[in-house]
Amino acid sequence: KTQEKMAGAGQPWFMPLTWPVGHVSSAISKPADEKPPVPKAVPDLDLIGNLTSFVGAFRAFCLAVLCVYGLYDGYDYPAFGAARTLSFSWMWPIIVRDVSATWLICGFWDWFLYFSPLKQKLHKFKFNPTYPSFKQIKHDAMMSTVASLTAAGIEIALCHFWATGTFRMQRNLMDAPLTHFLWAITITHWRVPHFWLIHRSMHPWKNKVGPDIGKFFYKYVHSLHHKSYNPTAFSGTNMHPWESTLYYSACLIVIPFGCHPTIALGCIIDCAVGAWLGHDGFQWPGSGDFFHQLHHAHFDCNYGAMHVPIDKWLGTYAGCRDDLQKIWPGQKAASKTS
């Protein structure tokens, strides 16, 4: 029962910090005849699930610290000075880093789950037993690359505004260590309402009066993401550039508070890695999110995430296909998308 409410697909609470080593070693050591549990979605997280999320968010923050201080000497990160002047010389490393990370993380994880020698052993842990086509994977890889370019664009803009003083920031993490720690471990929690808002707005609103704006946004923007109805890691940010820009703009939530740049960058990383691993389509030792898997399968439900259970509060949570008629009584609700 404890595992049912974990952030992910049944992984131990500390495992986000060990990815991919812990996941791969677990996959190798699992008995070949082990039976996977029946996947089950829940509307919210319990204590262990929230702890898992805190660890995942802290992982993103640690990667942000690595990006700011590990890839640069001292205070050479562009936000601390170089970005005061718009120059491609400080922009291109951010672009190369983001695109490289996309292909390294998604490419490796899709290979491991779908093409590696362990493919057959892991197949029984896949939510949807059918494998996606290679055509879908190639398409999603291309669009996720474009999405990472929009993420880089947001970071570049932030660096310029920080360096020019347009946006205030703390230059030293240790000036407010506890505050930054709390911001860091709750990244996923404070960005989820933003995700729910932009995601819900891009699905049909089913309003009875006036034009259905959500239906328009779905047709011309969000439908691209739902072409990945059988998702893989590369599907996580398979988005129209407008949607990916809005998605990664969650990092702007912290700007009014003048936090250290690693908090905003940690949010961008959490958006990316959370989407990539959460869409991998597998139970543990995968990292798939069955709550969101049901959204891809049934469309008119589960618009947010379990961390802040807005779907539970507003009545749009579905644990199975039959729940759609309870959510939309007397209305047409999709059972799957294409």
C-alpha positions as a printed Julia matrix, in Angstrom:
338×3 Matrix{Float64}:
   0.0     0.0     0.0
   2.84    2.37    0.73
   4.22    2.02   -2.78
   0.9     2.87   -4.38
   1.19    6.55   -3.45
   4.82    7.06   -4.35
   5.88    9.79   -6.74
   6.72    7.54   -9.66
   5.94    3.9   -10.27
   6.63    2.16   -7.0
  10.25    3.17   -6.48
  11.75    3.4    -2.96
  11.65    6.99   -1.69
  15.39    7.63   -2.04
  15.79    6.24   -5.56
  15.5     9.53   -7.5
  18.96   10.42   -6.18
  20.4     7.13   -7.49
  19.03    7.31  -11.04
  20.09    5.67  -13.32
  22.48    3.42  -11.37
  19.92    2.28   -8.82
  17.27    1.61  -11.45
  19.6    -0.3   -13.76
  21.09   -2.4   -10.96
  17.59   -3.2    -9.7
  16.51   -4.26  -13.19
  19.53   -6.54  -13.5
  19.06   -8.12  -10.08
  15.3    -8.7   -10.31
  14.31  -12.37  -10.63
  13.21  -13.17  -14.16
  10.0   -14.76  -12.87
   8.96  -11.83  -10.65
   5.38  -10.76  -11.26
   4.77   -7.02  -11.53
   2.05   -5.51   -9.33
  -1.14   -4.31  -10.97
  -0.54   -0.58  -11.64
  -2.85    1.69   -9.72
  -3.29    5.44   -9.78
  -4.15    7.44   -6.69
  -5.32   11.06   -6.5
  -2.73   12.28   -4.0
   0.53   11.37   -2.26
   1.01   10.01    1.21
   3.96   10.88    3.46
   6.38    8.54    1.67
   5.21    9.8    -1.71
   5.86   13.38   -0.71
   9.28   12.41    0.61
  10.06   10.78   -2.73
   9.08   14.02   -4.45
  11.3    16.09   -2.13
  14.23   13.84   -3.03
  13.48   14.16   -6.75
  13.31   17.94   -6.47
  16.58   18.01   -4.53
  18.14   15.98   -7.36
  17.15   18.75   -9.79
  18.6    21.37   -7.46
  21.9    19.45   -7.19
  22.1    19.3   -10.98
  21.47   23.06  -11.08
  24.33   23.64   -8.63
  26.51   21.49  -10.89
  25.5    23.58  -13.92
  26.24   26.89  -12.18
  29.42   26.01  -10.3
  30.68   22.75  -11.8
  30.62   23.84  -15.44
  32.02   27.31  -14.7
  34.87   28.63  -12.57
  33.75   30.49   -9.46
  31.26   33.17  -10.42
  31.67   32.78  -14.2
  28.07   31.62  -14.69
  26.63   34.27  -17.08
  24.04   35.55  -14.58
  26.86   36.83  -12.39
  28.21   39.24  -15.0
  28.88   38.05  -18.54
  25.2    38.07  -19.53
  25.06   41.83  -18.98
  25.96   42.09  -22.67
  24.03   40.0   -25.19
  26.62   37.79  -26.83
  26.46   34.34  -28.35
  29.75   33.51  -26.63
  28.0    32.89  -23.29
  24.72   31.66  -24.77
  25.95   28.71  -26.8
  27.24   26.66  -23.81
  23.75   26.79  -22.28
  22.2    25.64  -25.56
  24.72   22.81  -26.04
  24.33   21.71  -22.41
  20.54   21.5   -22.64
  20.43   19.64  -25.96
  23.18   17.26  -24.85
  21.38   16.51  -21.58
  18.15   15.82  -23.48
  19.77   13.22  -25.68
  21.93   11.74  -22.93
  19.06   11.25  -20.46
  16.18   10.44  -22.83
  18.35    8.58  -25.31
  19.93    6.36  -22.7
  16.68    5.68  -20.84
  14.67    4.85  -23.97
  17.49    2.6   -25.14
  17.66    0.83  -21.79
  13.9     0.22  -21.54
  13.08   -0.41  -25.19
  16.21   -1.66  -26.97
  18.78   -2.98  -24.46
  19.46   -6.69  -23.77
  17.1    -6.34  -20.78
  14.18   -5.36  -23.02
  12.37   -8.7   -22.78
  12.89   -8.99  -19.02
  11.44   -5.5   -18.49
   8.5    -5.87  -20.89
   6.11   -7.14  -18.21
   6.62   -3.9   -16.24
   5.36   -1.75  -19.13
   1.98   -0.08  -18.52
   0.95   -0.54  -22.16
   2.3    -3.9   -23.4
   2.48   -2.6   -26.96
   5.72   -0.9   -27.9
   5.6     2.49  -29.64
   6.84    2.72  -33.19
  10.35    3.9   -33.92
   8.73    6.63  -36.0
   7.07    8.01  -32.85
  10.34    7.88  -30.91
  12.17    9.8   -33.67
   9.41   12.4   -33.85
   9.33   12.84  -30.08
  13.13   13.11  -29.94
  13.07   15.93  -32.46
  10.33   17.87  -30.67
  11.92   17.36  -27.26
  15.11   18.82  -28.7
  13.13   21.87  -29.81
  11.55   22.08  -26.35
  14.99   22.08  -24.76
  15.91   25.01  -26.99
  12.96   26.94  -25.54
  14.18   26.04  -22.03
  17.62   27.34  -22.94
  16.01   30.53  -24.28
  14.27   31.14  -20.96
  17.48   30.58  -19.01
  19.38   32.9   -21.35
  16.78   35.63  -20.82
  16.93   35.14  -17.05
  20.72   35.34  -17.05
  20.56   38.65  -18.91
  17.96   40.12  -16.57
  19.87   38.94  -13.5
  23.17   40.3   -14.79
  21.68   43.7   -15.66
  19.91   43.98  -12.32
  16.44   43.93  -13.88
  15.7    40.87  -11.74
  17.17   40.79   -8.25
  18.93   37.67   -7.01
  21.07   36.4    -4.18
  24.6    35.76   -5.36
  25.52   33.42   -2.52
  23.45   30.37   -1.59
  24.8    30.43    1.94
  23.39   33.88    2.63
  20.05   32.13    3.23
  20.78   28.37    3.34
  17.56   27.25    5.01
  15.37   29.33    2.71
  17.08   27.98   -0.38
  16.9    24.41    0.95
  13.14   24.73    1.43
  12.73   26.21   -2.05
  14.85   23.36   -3.45
  13.08   20.36   -1.92
   9.61   21.73   -2.76
  10.3    22.59   -6.41
   7.9    19.98   -7.75
   5.17   20.96   -5.33
   5.19   24.68   -6.13
   5.44   24.18   -9.87
   2.59   21.62  -10.15
  -0.25   24.21   -9.87
   1.39   26.12  -12.74
   1.52   22.91  -14.76
  -2.13   22.13  -14.0
  -3.2    25.63  -15.08
  -1.46   25.66  -18.46
  -2.27   21.99  -19.13
  -5.95   22.29  -18.24
  -6.27   25.41  -20.37
  -5.09   23.45  -23.42
  -7.81   20.8   -23.12
 -11.47   21.34  -24.04
 -13.15   23.37  -21.32
 -16.55   21.86  -22.15
 -18.2    25.15  -21.22
 -21.88   25.42  -22.13
 -21.76   29.16  -22.87
 -19.35   30.89  -25.24
 -16.5    29.52  -27.38
 -14.45   26.62  -26.09
 -10.99   28.23  -26.02
  -9.41   25.08  -24.68
 -10.59   23.14  -27.7
  -8.83   25.69  -29.93
  -5.57   25.42  -27.97
  -5.77   21.65  -28.01
  -6.25   21.48  -31.76
  -3.43   23.86  -32.66
  -0.97   23.38  -29.77
  -1.42   20.55  -27.25
  -2.56   17.85  -29.68
   1.09   17.43  -30.67
   1.92   16.09  -27.21
  -1.02   13.66  -27.3
   0.25   12.02  -30.45
   2.45   10.19  -27.93
  -0.44    8.19  -26.48
   2.04    5.35  -25.78
   4.81    7.54  -24.33
   8.53    7.05  -23.82
  11.09    9.3   -22.15
  11.45   11.38  -25.32
   7.67   11.95  -25.21
   7.92   13.9   -21.96
   8.63   17.22  -23.65
   7.25   16.37  -27.07
   5.51   19.74  -27.18
   4.66   22.58  -29.51
   7.21   25.37  -28.88
   4.45   27.57  -27.44
   3.53   24.88  -24.93
   7.13   24.06  -23.96
   7.8    27.76  -23.39
   4.8    27.98  -21.07
   5.77   24.71  -19.39
   9.31   25.82  -18.57
   8.1    29.27  -17.52
   7.27   27.7   -14.13
  10.76   28.87  -13.16
   9.47   32.45  -13.18
   7.47   31.73  -10.01
  10.56   32.36   -7.88
  11.72   35.57   -9.61
   9.8    37.99   -7.32
  11.51   36.41   -4.3
  15.06   37.17   -5.43
  16.33   33.61   -4.98
  19.71   32.34   -6.08
  19.73   31.36   -9.82
  20.04   27.67   -8.92
  16.42   27.63   -7.74
  15.0    28.82  -11.07
  17.41   26.59  -12.97
  16.52   23.69  -10.67
  12.87   24.22  -11.61
  13.72   24.07  -15.33
  15.66   20.85  -14.73
  12.86   19.37  -12.62
  10.35   20.18  -15.38
  12.55   18.41  -17.91
  13.72   15.36  -15.99
  10.34   14.91  -14.3
   8.58   14.86  -17.67
  11.15   12.61  -19.33
  11.31    9.93  -16.63
   7.63   10.25  -15.76
   6.68    9.41  -19.35
   8.92    6.35  -19.7
   5.9     4.03  -19.65
   7.2     1.53  -17.08
   6.59    0.58  -13.48
   9.63    0.24  -11.26
  12.45   -0.25  -12.22
  11.16    2.32  -14.66
  10.05    5.73  -13.41
   6.69    6.04  -15.16
   3.83    8.01  -13.66
   0.65    5.89  -13.96
  -1.5     8.87  -12.91
  -0.34   10.74  -16.03
  -0.27    7.58  -18.13
  -4.04    7.45  -17.66
  -4.28   11.01  -18.94
  -2.51    9.99  -22.15
  -4.81    6.99  -22.47
  -8.12    8.64  -21.57
  -7.53   12.35  -22.26
 -10.27   14.11  -20.23
  -8.84   13.55  -16.73
  -5.75   13.84  -14.52
  -4.57   17.21  -15.82
  -2.15   17.87  -12.97
  -0.14   15.67  -10.63
  -0.57   13.95   -7.29
   1.78   16.31   -5.43
  -0.88   19.03   -5.27
  -4.13   17.09   -5.9
  -6.06   19.72   -7.84
  -7.78   17.02   -9.91
  -9.06   15.42   -6.71
 -10.31   18.79   -5.43
 -12.03   19.74   -8.7
 -13.4    16.31   -9.53
 -11.28   15.56  -12.62
  -9.32   12.64  -11.15
  -9.77    9.26  -12.84
  -8.31    6.01  -11.61
  -9.76    4.05  -14.54
 -11.68    4.54  -17.78
 -15.09    4.15  -16.1
 -14.43    7.26  -13.99
 -14.72    9.46  -17.09
 -18.51    9.26  -17.05
 -18.52   10.32  -13.41
 -16.37   13.34  -14.29
 -18.37   14.31  -17.38
 -21.92   12.97  -16.87
 -23.97   13.23  -20.01
 -21.03   14.61  -22.02
 -18.71   12.99  -24.5
 -15.35   12.11  -22.97
 -12.48   10.62  -24.93
 -11.36    7.13  -24.06
  -8.09    7.49  -25.93
  -6.31    9.86  -28.26
  -4.38    9.5   -31.44
